[in-house]
């Protein structure tokens, strides 16, 4: 595990901006720290020794490439995103699955409890153009998914809750991308994933979709699943009787 509790910055003109972020997060300010959240002229980045600077990205042009893979993607087949759907991504991470779902028109709220990742997501949303905002309907909430979901009234339940828990086996694979390796080192495994799935099932109008390693047993017996080569998407139908 890597503890990131420092904000660094590129040059002195960014001192005040970096200081404000450090105070907001209750982090230490250290211009040349590593690892750290690193403020640059263009964007907020994550600086970890051995990795290139990493950042979240929500420009529509960037995500149109992923959308071009179409509905054959397991995520899309499981969630069936469309303009009329409201989706909560309860474990947003880098926000990549959220962006794919939003690229098909869905309105997606990203929940992220780790302050470093939530800050990177917020920065990426702020960097968008008006066109990006119209094409990708994304929002972020910095906080714990359990608490957020539990606080919702029935009318505010999303159509779908998507959960991609951090699984301990992922860090052992050479195929895991650098950004996911970094995420694993920052947040570790989601030990409370089962509890989150159980809460989600009773706080959604339609279903909960859980991304899980293909060879691993589901945390909870699923109603259905979309199989992939390395991961699958377990589907749990809402246990609520929602009035039509």
Backbone as JSON, one array per atom type, in Angstrom:
{
  "sequence": "XXXXXXXXXXXXXXXXXXXXXXXXXXXXXXXXXXXXXXXXXXXXXXXXXXXXXXXXXXXXXXXXXXXXXXXXXXXXXXXXXXXXXXXXXXXXXXXXXXXXXXXXXXXXXXXXXXXXXXXXXXXXXXXXXXXXXXXXXXXXXXXXXXXXXXXXXXXXXXXXXXXXXXXXXXXXXXXXXXXXXXXXXXXXXXXXXXXXXXXXXXXXXXXXXXXXXXXXXXXXXXXXXXXXXXXXXXXXXXXXXXXX",
  "N": [[0.83, -1.2, 0.0], [0.46, 2.23, -0.78], [0.82, 5.26, 0.81], [-0.64, 8.23, 0.18], [-0.47, 11.44, 1.01], [0.24, 13.96, 0.45], [0.59, 17.04, -1.31], [2.09, 18.1, -4.23], [3.73, 20.44, -6.49], [4.2, 21.98, -9.74], [5.49, 24.47, -10.37], [6.3, 27.7, -8.88], [4.22, 29.5, -9.39], [2.01, 27.99, -9.1], [1.69, 27.56, -6.46], [-0.27, 28.62, -4.64], [-2.64, 27.44, -5.56], [-2.05, 24.73, -5.18], [-1.68, 24.74, -2.44], [-4.26, 25.35, -1.54], [-5.63, 23.03, -2.31], [-4.28, 21.13, -0.75], [-5.02, 21.98, 1.8], [-7.77, 21.58, 1.66], [-7.92, 18.79, 1.52], [-6.65, 18.13, 3.8], [-3.95, 17.52, 3.6], [-0.33, 17.41, 3.43], [1.76, 20.06, 2.21], [4.2, 19.96, -0.2], [6.5, 20.82, -2.42], [8.24, 19.2, -4.05], [7.62, 16.57, -3.54], [7.31, 12.96, -3.61], [5.77, 9.87, -3.43], [2.85, 11.71, -4.61], [-0.06, 13.88, -4.91], [0.02, 15.8, -7.71], [0.21, 19.04, -8.8], [-0.06, 20.47, -11.9], [0.42, 22.78, -14.67], [-1.51, 22.19, -16.58], [-3.15, 20.12, -15.57], [-4.35, 18.04, -12.81], [-2.32, 15.58, -11.44], [-1.23, 12.21, -10.68], [1.55, 11.3, -8.96], [3.85, 8.81, -8.76], [6.69, 6.97, -7.8], [8.38, 5.18, -10.35], [6.3, 5.08, -12.1], [4.75, 6.68, -14.91], [3.4, 10.05, -14.88], [0.0, 10.09, -13.88], [-3.46, 10.53, -14.74], [-6.97, 11.4, -14.68], [-9.36, 11.28, -17.37], [-11.84, 12.83, -19.25], [-12.66, 13.74, -21.75], [-14.8, 13.99, -24.57], [-13.87, 13.22, -27.09], [-11.75, 11.48, -26.52], [-13.1, 9.31, -25.39], [-14.78, 8.47, -27.38], [-13.44, 6.66, -28.9], [-13.43, 4.33, -27.38], [-16.14, 3.88, -27.28], [-16.57, 3.15, -29.87], [-16.0, 0.51, -29.95], [-18.32, -0.59, -29.39], [-21.46, -2.34, -28.67], [-20.62, -4.82, -28.06], [-18.93, -4.98, -25.95], [-18.44, -6.32, -22.72], [-19.2, -4.85, -20.43], [-21.07, -3.05, -21.49], [-22.97, -4.8, -22.54], [-23.91, -5.9, -20.2], [-24.89, -3.74, -18.67], [-26.42, -2.25, -20.46], [-26.53, 0.58, -21.29], [-28.31, 3.65, -21.86], [-29.85, 6.73, -23.06], [-32.02, 7.29, -21.32], [-31.43, 6.21, -18.89], [-30.35, 6.24, -15.45], [-27.38, 5.87, -13.81], [-25.38, 4.69, -11.15], [-22.01, 4.58, -10.45], [-20.49, 2.89, -8.15], [-17.93, 2.45, -7.28], [-15.78, 4.2, -8.38], [-13.0, 4.68, -9.11], [-10.65, 5.27, -11.61], [-12.62, 6.18, -13.24], [-13.16, 5.15, -15.74], [-14.91, 3.09, -16.64], [-17.28, 4.36, -16.04], [-17.21, 6.49, -17.87], [-17.42, 5.12, -20.3], [-20.02, 4.07, -20.07], [-21.44, 6.47, -19.96], [-20.88, 7.41, -22.48], [-22.68, 6.14, -24.08], [-24.93, 7.5, -23.6], [-26.11, 7.39, -21.06], [-26.86, 8.8, -17.82], [-24.46, 9.32, -15.46], [-23.4, 8.93, -12.16], [-20.51, 9.14, -10.37], [-19.16, 7.56, -7.6], [-16.67, 7.95, -5.21], [-14.61, 7.08, -2.67], [-11.96, 7.39, -1.87], [-9.84, 10.04, -1.19], [-7.75, 10.96, -2.88], [-8.24, 9.78, -5.42], [-10.82, 10.76, -5.86], [-10.28, 13.49, -6.07], [-8.75, 13.57, -8.43], [-10.68, 12.73, -10.27], [-12.55, 14.83, -10.04], [-11.01, 16.96, -10.98], [-10.64, 16.19, -13.64], [-13.25, 16.4, -14.59], [-13.64, 19.15, -14.4], [-11.95, 20.08, -16.38], [-13.24, 19.71, -18.75], [-14.77, 20.59, -21.91], [-17.69, 22.51, -22.95], [-19.01, 21.05, -24.87], [-18.04, 18.49, -24.3], [-19.31, 18.09, -21.85], [-21.96, 17.95, -22.6], [-21.96, 15.67, -24.17], [-21.01, 13.62, -22.54], [-22.55, 12.74, -19.77], [-21.64, 13.19, -16.78], [-21.03, 13.04, -13.28], [-19.44, 13.59, -10.07], [-19.17, 12.29, -6.78], [-17.58, 12.76, -3.81], [-17.07, 10.47, -1.5], [-18.23, 7.87, 0.75], [-19.66, 4.97, -0.62], [-21.48, 3.25, 0.64], [-22.69, 4.85, 2.63], [-23.76, 6.88, 1.02], [-25.61, 5.56, -0.7], [-27.34, 4.5, 1.22], [-28.54, 6.77, 2.15], [-30.3, 7.6, 0.21], [-33.56, 8.45, -1.01], [-36.43, 6.5, -2.01], [-37.42, 7.48, -4.44], [-35.16, 8.59, -5.53], [-33.52, 6.52, -6.2], [-31.15, 4.98, -8.37], [-31.39, 3.67, -11.75], [-29.6, 1.64, -12.31], [-26.94, 0.18, -10.49], [-23.52, 0.12, -10.6], [-20.72, -1.84, -9.83], [-17.33, -2.19, -9.29], [-15.32, -3.87, -7.64], [-12.13, -3.64, -6.0], [-10.06, -6.26, -6.49], [-8.01, -8.6, -4.8], [-6.49, -10.42, -6.34], [-5.9, -9.22, -8.73], [-3.58, -7.69, -8.7], [-1.59, -9.48, -9.1], [-1.34, -10.13, -11.69], [0.42, -9.89, -14.74], [-0.77, -8.68, -16.78], [-2.25, -6.58, -15.92], [-2.94, -3.19, -16.24], [-0.79, -0.27, -15.92], [-2.04, 1.94, -14.64], [-4.04, 0.69, -13.2], [-2.53, -0.92, -11.54], [-1.38, 1.06, -9.98], [-3.67, 2.09, -8.76], [-4.45, -0.11, -7.26], [-2.33, -0.18, -5.45], [-2.76, 2.14, -4.05], [-5.4, 2.08, -2.93], [-5.86, -0.55, -2.15], [-7.39, -3.83, -1.55], [-10.97, -4.11, -1.79], [-12.43, -4.77, 0.96], [-14.97, -4.68, 1.9], [-16.75, -5.3, -0.07], [-18.83, -7.21, -0.46], [-20.8, -6.39, 1.37], [-21.41, -3.92, 0.22], [-22.54, -4.7, -2.23], [-24.86, -5.98, -1.29], [-26.22, -3.83, -0.09], [-26.59, -2.27, -2.36], [-28.34, -3.8, -3.97], [-30.78, -3.44, -2.76], [-31.21, -0.79, -3.2], [-31.66, 0.08, -5.77], [-33.45, 0.56, -8.84], [-33.61, -1.23, -10.96], [-31.28, -3.1, -11.42], [-28.16, -4.5, -10.2], [-24.85, -4.44, -11.25], [-21.91, -6.26, -11.22], [-18.51, -6.21, -11.64], [-16.12, -8.72, -11.98], [-13.33, -10.97, -11.44], [-12.95, -13.48, -13.93], [-12.37, -16.15, -13.21], [-12.85, -16.25, -10.52], [-14.93, -17.0, -7.7], [-18.28, -15.76, -7.39], [-19.11, -13.09, -5.11], [-21.61, -13.17, -4.15], [-24.32, -15.29, -4.95], [-25.32, -14.95, -8.29], [-28.01, -13.57, -10.34], [-27.77, -13.57, -13.06], [-25.22, -13.52, -15.65], [-22.67, -11.95, -17.58], [-20.29, -13.19, -19.57], [-16.72, -12.91, -19.96], [-13.32, -12.82, -21.31], [-11.32, -12.44, -19.33], [-12.65, -11.21, -17.27], [-15.92, -11.14, -15.73], [-19.36, -10.1, -15.71], [-21.38, -9.97, -13.15], [-24.85, -10.12, -12.51], [-27.41, -8.73, -10.58], [-30.72, -8.65, -9.75], [-32.95, -6.06, -8.74], [-34.35, -6.09, -5.47], [-36.6, -4.77, -4.91], [-40.03, -3.84, -5.25], [-40.87, -1.91, -7.59], [-43.05, 0.71, -8.33], [-44.66, 1.0, -11.4]],
  "CA": [[0.0, 0.0, 0.0], [1.15, 3.52, -0.83], [0.07, 6.32, 1.47], [-0.47, 9.52, -0.47], [-1.08, 12.48, 1.85], [1.03, 15.15, 0.15], [0.34, 17.72, -2.57], [3.24, 18.77, -4.81], [3.34, 21.33, -7.59], [5.17, 22.1, -10.82], [6.29, 25.7, -10.24], [5.84, 28.57, -7.81], [2.95, 30.14, -9.73], [0.93, 27.07, -8.72], [1.76, 27.35, -5.01], [-1.54, 28.9, -3.96], [-3.61, 26.42, -5.97], [-1.66, 23.48, -4.51], [-1.92, 24.92, -1.01], [-5.7, 25.25, -1.32], [-5.99, 21.61, -2.41], [-3.72, 20.45, 0.42], [-5.85, 22.33, 2.96], [-9.07, 20.93, 1.47], [-7.79, 17.36, 1.78], [-5.87, 17.96, 5.02], [-2.68, 16.94, 3.19], [0.87, 18.23, 3.57], [2.21, 20.71, 0.98], [5.64, 19.77, -0.41], [6.64, 21.04, -3.86], [8.96, 18.15, -4.79], [7.35, 15.27, -2.92], [6.93, 11.81, -4.42], [4.55, 10.03, -4.22], [1.99, 12.82, -4.23], [-0.93, 14.5, -5.88], [0.92, 16.79, -8.28], [-0.49, 20.08, -9.54], [0.67, 21.01, -13.05], [-0.28, 23.88, -15.33], [-2.64, 21.68, -17.37], [-4.06, 19.17, -14.9], [-3.92, 17.4, -11.57], [-1.8, 14.25, -11.77], [-0.77, 11.34, -9.59], [2.98, 11.02, -9.16], [4.34, 7.67, -7.98], [7.96, 6.49, -8.35], [8.28, 4.0, -11.2], [5.17, 5.25, -13.01], [4.57, 7.98, -15.54], [2.31, 10.78, -14.25], [-1.31, 9.55, -14.26], [-4.56, 11.47, -14.54], [-8.26, 10.99, -15.24], [-9.65, 11.97, -18.64], [-13.25, 12.71, -19.62], [-13.02, 14.43, -22.99], [-15.64, 13.13, -25.42], [-13.06, 12.67, -28.18], [-10.99, 10.35, -25.98], [-13.97, 8.18, -25.11], [-15.46, 8.01, -28.59], [-12.68, 5.5, -29.38], [-13.92, 3.16, -26.66], [-17.53, 3.64, -27.68], [-16.56, 2.53, -31.19], [-15.97, -0.95, -29.76], [-19.74, -0.93, -29.5], [-22.22, -3.04, -27.65], [-20.05, -6.14, -27.8], [-18.21, -4.91, -24.69], [-19.16, -6.95, -21.62], [-19.79, -3.81, -19.59], [-22.24, -2.51, -22.19], [-23.97, -5.87, -22.63], [-24.48, -6.13, -18.87], [-25.61, -2.56, -18.16], [-27.32, -1.73, -21.5], [-26.71, 2.02, -21.07], [-29.08, 4.4, -22.85], [-30.08, 8.09, -22.57], [-33.03, 7.43, -20.27], [-31.0, 5.53, -17.67], [-29.49, 6.85, -14.44], [-26.48, 4.82, -13.29], [-24.37, 5.05, -10.15], [-20.8, 3.77, -10.39], [-20.23, 2.99, -6.71], [-16.49, 2.32, -7.02], [-15.39, 4.82, -9.66], [-11.59, 4.56, -9.48], [-10.25, 6.23, -12.64], [-13.8, 6.64, -13.95], [-13.17, 4.7, -17.14], [-16.17, 2.4, -16.95], [-18.31, 5.4, -16.0], [-17.15, 7.23, -19.13], [-17.96, 4.26, -21.36], [-21.47, 4.04, -19.89], [-21.95, 7.79, -20.33], [-20.73, 7.61, -23.93], [-23.89, 5.6, -24.7], [-26.04, 8.4, -23.28], [-26.6, 7.29, -19.68], [-26.42, 9.79, -16.83], [-23.67, 8.51, -14.53], [-22.82, 9.54, -10.97], [-19.36, 8.38, -9.87], [-18.88, 7.64, -6.17], [-15.28, 7.57, -4.93], [-14.34, 7.43, -1.27], [-10.56, 7.73, -1.63], [-9.71, 11.46, -1.52], [-6.83, 11.17, -4.01], [-8.92, 9.44, -6.67], [-11.93, 11.7, -6.02], [-9.7, 14.76, -6.54], [-8.38, 13.39, -9.83], [-11.93, 12.7, -11.04], [-13.1, 16.18, -10.05], [-10.19, 17.78, -11.87], [-10.93, 15.8, -15.02], [-14.56, 16.96, -14.95], [-13.48, 20.59, -14.55], [-11.19, 20.37, -17.61], [-14.04, 19.42, -19.95], [-15.43, 21.66, -22.66], [-19.15, 22.43, -22.89], [-19.37, 19.93, -25.74], [-17.77, 17.27, -23.53], [-20.34, 17.96, -20.81], [-23.2, 17.55, -23.23], [-21.83, 14.32, -24.72], [-20.8, 12.68, -21.44], [-23.23, 13.26, -18.58], [-20.92, 12.61, -15.66], [-20.83, 13.81, -12.05], [-18.7, 12.82, -9.08], [-19.43, 12.56, -5.36], [-16.47, 12.26, -2.99], [-17.61, 9.93, -0.26], [-18.43, 6.43, 0.87], [-20.84, 4.5, -1.35], [-22.45, 2.68, 1.59], [-23.43, 5.96, 3.24], [-24.5, 7.61, 0.0], [-26.76, 4.76, -1.12], [-28.26, 4.36, 2.34], [-29.22, 8.05, 2.37], [-31.21, 7.91, -0.9], [-34.98, 8.12, -0.92], [-36.81, 5.57, -3.08], [-37.56, 8.22, -5.7], [-33.83, 8.93, -6.04], [-32.74, 5.33, -6.53], [-30.77, 4.91, -9.78], [-31.87, 2.48, -12.46], [-28.56, 0.61, -12.22], [-25.73, 0.46, -9.71], [-22.38, -0.64, -11.12], [-19.68, -2.0, -8.8], [-16.1, -2.85, -9.73], [-14.49, -3.92, -6.44], [-10.71, -3.97, -6.18], [-9.87, -7.67, -6.12], [-6.59, -8.8, -4.5], [-5.79, -11.21, -7.36], [-5.56, -8.41, -9.91], [-2.22, -7.17, -8.62], [-0.64, -10.55, -9.43], [-1.32, -10.37, -13.13], [1.28, -9.03, -15.55], [-1.61, -8.02, -17.78], [-2.92, -5.43, -15.33], [-2.33, -1.95, -16.71], [-0.07, 0.52, -14.93], [-2.93, 2.76, -13.84], [-4.74, -0.19, -12.26], [-1.53, -1.29, -10.53], [-1.27, 2.2, -9.07], [-4.91, 2.14, -8.0], [-4.37, -1.2, -6.29], [-1.37, 0.18, -4.4], [-3.28, 3.26, -3.27], [-6.62, 1.79, -2.15], [-5.9, -1.92, -1.67], [-8.59, -4.6, -1.87], [-12.22, -3.66, -1.18], [-12.83, -5.86, 1.85], [-16.4, -4.56, 2.22], [-17.48, -5.39, -1.34], [-20.07, -7.99, -0.3], [-21.78, -5.52, 2.03], [-21.82, -2.91, -0.75], [-23.44, -5.35, -3.18], [-26.12, -6.21, -0.6], [-26.89, -2.53, 0.04], [-26.95, -1.81, -3.7], [-29.49, -4.57, -4.46], [-32.01, -2.88, -2.18], [-31.26, 0.65, -3.45], [-31.68, 0.32, -7.2], [-34.75, 0.27, -9.43], [-33.56, -2.36, -11.9], [-30.31, -4.16, -11.17], [-26.77, -4.22, -9.81], [-23.88, -5.14, -12.1], [-20.63, -6.34, -10.51], [-17.36, -6.69, -12.43], [-15.39, -9.65, -11.11], [-12.45, -11.85, -12.23], [-13.66, -14.59, -14.56], [-12.12, -17.42, -12.54], [-13.15, -16.14, -9.09], [-16.33, -17.23, -7.33], [-18.97, -14.51, -7.08], [-19.26, -12.83, -3.69], [-23.0, -13.5, -3.86], [-24.87, -15.96, -6.13], [-25.9, -13.95, -9.2], [-29.18, -13.94, -11.12], [-27.32, -13.75, -14.43], [-23.84, -13.07, -15.82], [-22.11, -11.76, -18.93], [-18.94, -13.75, -19.48], [-15.65, -12.36, -20.79], [-12.11, -13.64, -21.29], [-10.63, -12.33, -18.04], [-13.61, -10.78, -16.26], [-17.33, -11.33, -16.05], [-20.22, -9.11, -15.08], [-22.47, -10.63, -12.43], [-26.03, -9.27, -12.49], [-28.33, -8.97, -9.47], [-31.93, -7.86, -9.95], [-33.42, -5.34, -7.55], [-35.33, -6.83, -4.67], [-37.71, -3.87, -4.64], [-41.16, -3.82, -6.18], [-41.0, -0.5, -7.95], [-44.27, 1.03, -9.04], [-44.45, 1.45, -12.78]],
  "C": [[0.87, 1.26, 0.0], [0.26, 4.56, -0.18], [0.37, 7.65, 0.78], [-1.23, 10.57, 0.35], [-0.33, 13.8, 1.67], [0.58, 15.71, -1.2], [1.63, 18.41, -3.01], [2.79, 19.67, -5.94], [4.52, 21.63, -8.5], [6.07, 23.32, -10.7], [5.6, 26.65, -9.28], [4.51, 29.27, -8.11], [1.74, 29.28, -9.33], [0.86, 26.84, -7.21], [0.41, 27.52, -4.33], [-2.61, 27.86, -4.29], [-3.33, 25.1, -5.26], [-1.94, 23.57, -3.01], [-3.4, 24.78, -0.69], [-6.17, 23.8, -1.36], [-5.5, 20.85, -1.19], [-4.57, 20.73, 1.66], [-7.22, 21.65, 2.88], [-9.03, 19.46, 1.86], [-7.11, 17.06, 3.12], [-4.57, 17.2, 4.74], [-1.55, 17.92, 3.49], [1.21, 18.84, 2.21], [3.72, 20.58, 0.88], [5.9, 19.76, -1.91], [7.21, 19.83, -4.6], [8.72, 16.75, -4.23], [7.04, 14.2, -3.97], [6.89, 10.59, -3.5], [3.72, 11.21, -3.73], [0.92, 13.07, -5.29], [-0.16, 15.7, -6.41], [0.16, 17.77, -9.18], [0.4, 20.6, -10.67], [-0.15, 22.12, -13.68], [-1.55, 23.4, -16.01], [-3.65, 20.88, -16.55], [-3.49, 18.72, -13.57], [-3.49, 15.98, -11.91], [-1.43, 13.5, -10.49], [0.68, 10.97, -9.89], [3.42, 9.93, -8.19], [5.65, 7.21, -8.59], [7.77, 5.22, -9.17], [7.13, 4.06, -12.19], [5.26, 6.61, -13.69], [3.44, 8.71, -14.82], [0.96, 10.28, -14.78], [-2.4, 10.56, -13.95], [-5.83, 10.88, -15.13], [-8.56, 11.83, -16.47], [-11.11, 11.73, -19.04], [-13.61, 13.53, -20.85], [-13.79, 13.46, -23.88], [-14.84, 12.48, -26.54], [-12.29, 11.44, -27.73], [-11.86, 9.12, -25.85], [-14.75, 7.68, -26.32], [-14.75, 6.79, -29.17], [-13.18, 4.22, -28.69], [-15.35, 2.83, -27.06], [-17.57, 2.9, -29.02], [-16.44, 1.01, -31.12], [-17.39, -1.51, -29.67], [-20.3, -1.77, -28.38], [-21.7, -4.45, -27.37], [-19.27, -6.16, -26.48], [-19.06, -5.52, -23.57], [-19.87, -5.95, -20.73], [-21.09, -3.29, -20.2], [-23.34, -3.55, -22.29], [-24.67, -6.08, -21.29], [-25.35, -4.96, -18.4], [-26.64, -2.0, -19.15], [-27.59, -0.23, -21.32], [-27.46, 2.69, -22.21], [-29.43, 5.76, -22.24], [-31.09, 8.22, -21.43], [-32.59, 6.84, -18.93], [-30.13, 6.4, -16.76], [-28.69, 5.72, -13.77], [-25.58, 5.43, -12.22], [-23.22, 4.06, -10.26], [-20.28, 3.92, -8.96], [-18.76, 2.89, -6.34], [-15.75, 2.89, -8.23], [-13.93, 4.64, -10.06], [-11.16, 5.66, -10.44], [-11.44, 6.74, -13.47], [-13.94, 6.14, -15.36], [-14.45, 3.97, -17.52], [-17.33, 3.4, -16.94], [-18.38, 6.15, -17.33], [-17.7, 6.41, -20.29], [-19.49, 4.23, -21.27], [-22.09, 5.38, -20.31], [-21.85, 8.04, -21.83], [-21.92, 7.03, -24.71], [-25.14, 6.38, -24.27], [-26.53, 8.37, -21.85], [-26.08, 8.45, -18.83], [-25.74, 9.03, -15.69], [-23.13, 9.36, -13.38], [-21.71, 8.62, -10.46], [-19.21, 8.62, -8.37], [-17.45, 7.18, -5.94], [-14.91, 8.04, -3.52], [-12.89, 7.8, -1.01], [-10.32, 9.17, -2.08], [-8.79, 11.75, -2.71], [-7.55, 10.92, -5.33], [-10.09, 10.4, -6.92], [-11.43, 13.05, -6.54], [-9.32, 14.68, -8.0], [-9.61, 13.37, -10.73], [-12.53, 14.1, -11.15], [-12.33, 17.09, -10.99], [-10.48, 17.48, -13.33], [-12.27, 16.37, -15.48], [-14.46, 18.47, -15.19], [-12.78, 20.96, -15.86], [-12.03, 20.2, -18.88], [-14.55, 20.69, -20.63], [-16.94, 21.51, -22.51], [-19.66, 21.27, -23.74], [-19.16, 18.6, -25.02], [-18.89, 17.03, -22.52], [-21.66, 17.49, -21.4], [-23.14, 16.1, -23.72], [-21.64, 13.26, -23.64], [-21.4, 13.27, -20.17], [-22.67, 12.56, -17.34], [-20.88, 13.59, -14.48], [-20.04, 12.94, -11.08], [-19.13, 13.26, -7.68], [-18.29, 11.93, -4.57], [-17.02, 11.77, -1.66], [-17.83, 8.44, -0.36], [-19.73, 5.99, 0.22], [-21.9, 3.94, -0.41], [-23.34, 3.79, 2.16], [-24.3, 6.67, 2.22], [-25.76, 6.84, -0.4], [-27.8, 4.66, -0.01], [-29.08, 5.63, 2.57], [-30.25, 8.38, 1.3], [-32.66, 7.59, -0.55], [-35.33, 7.21, -2.1], [-36.9, 6.27, -4.43], [-36.21, 8.51, -6.36], [-32.98, 7.71, -6.37], [-32.37, 5.36, -8.02], [-31.4, 3.68, -10.43], [-30.9, 1.32, -12.27], [-27.46, 1.09, -11.28], [-24.64, -0.48, -10.22], [-21.29, -0.67, -10.05], [-18.5, -2.77, -9.4], [-15.15, -2.89, -8.55], [-13.03, -4.21, -6.79], [-10.48, -5.36, -5.62], [-8.39, -7.94, -5.91], [-5.83, -9.55, -5.58], [-5.29, -10.36, -8.52], [-4.11, -7.95, -9.9], [-1.18, -8.21, -9.02], [-0.47, -10.75, -10.93], [-0.43, -9.38, -13.86], [0.48, -8.25, -16.57], [-2.3, -6.77, -17.25], [-2.19, -4.15, -15.74], [-1.73, -1.16, -15.55], [-1.02, 1.32, -14.03], [-3.71, 1.92, -12.83], [-3.8, -0.71, -11.18], [-1.41, -0.18, -9.49], [-2.49, 2.29, -8.18], [-4.91, 1.07, -6.91], [-3.46, -0.82, -5.12], [-1.88, 1.3, -3.51], [-4.43, 2.82, -2.37], [-6.67, 0.37, -1.6], [-7.19, -2.63, -2.06], [-9.8, -4.03, -1.15], [-12.79, -4.79, -0.32], [-14.34, -5.83, 2.15], [-17.27, -4.67, 0.97], [-18.8, -6.13, -1.21], [-21.16, -7.13, 0.33], [-22.3, -4.46, 1.06], [-22.81, -3.5, -1.77], [-24.83, -5.54, -2.54], [-26.92, -4.92, -0.44], [-27.42, -2.08, -1.32], [-28.21, -2.5, -4.22], [-30.81, -3.99, -3.95], [-32.13, -1.37, -2.4], [-31.16, 0.97, -4.94], [-33.04, -0.08, -7.77], [-34.73, -0.98, -10.3], [-32.58, -3.46, -11.48], [-28.97, -3.6, -10.7], [-25.88, -5.05, -10.7], [-22.52, -5.08, -11.42], [-19.57, -6.94, -11.44], [-16.46, -7.52, -11.52], [-14.48, -10.54, -11.97], [-13.18, -13.11, -12.69], [-13.55, -15.89, -13.75], [-12.47, -17.4, -11.05], [-14.64, -16.39, -8.83], [-17.0, -15.9, -7.04], [-19.09, -14.33, -5.56], [-20.66, -13.21, -3.2], [-23.55, -14.2, -5.1], [-25.64, -14.97, -7.01], [-27.14, -14.48, -9.9], [-28.82, -14.22, -12.57], [-25.88, -13.27, -14.52], [-23.53, -12.9, -17.3], [-20.65, -12.15, -18.85], [-17.97, -13.04, -20.42], [-14.43, -13.25, -20.7], [-11.44, -13.63, -19.92], [-11.55, -11.87, -16.91], [-15.01, -11.17, -16.68], [-18.12, -10.26, -15.29], [-21.41, -9.84, -14.47], [-23.63, -9.65, -12.26], [-26.98, -9.71, -11.38], [-29.55, -8.07, -9.67], [-32.37, -7.23, -8.63], [-34.43, -6.17, -6.78], [-36.5, -5.94, -4.25], [-38.82, -4.07, -5.66], [-41.44, -2.36, -6.51], [-42.29, -0.28, -8.73], [-43.97, 1.55, -10.42], [-45.09, 2.83, -12.98]]
}
